[in-house]
């Protein structure tokens, strides 16, 4: 369960948290607690999916908050939510 912001101001701490989860084998991330998201947040999500894909696995991004849905839609990346496991 990821909370807070996926913004440039919080990118480093959120990146570290995601890295620890992915290294620990987490393959699904609940995004319902994300209050704000910008292009830095999108980059983190894309990088996390690529990292997991490089290991031959799939990362599910679940329960995206309105903030996440909005920014992914802005960049035509809505498919990131559909790829992997469904909600």
Secondary structure by P-SEA (a helix, b strand, c coil): cccccccccaaaaaaaaaaaaaaaccccccccccccccaaaaaaaaaaaaaaaaacbbbbbccccaaaaaaaaaacccccccccccc
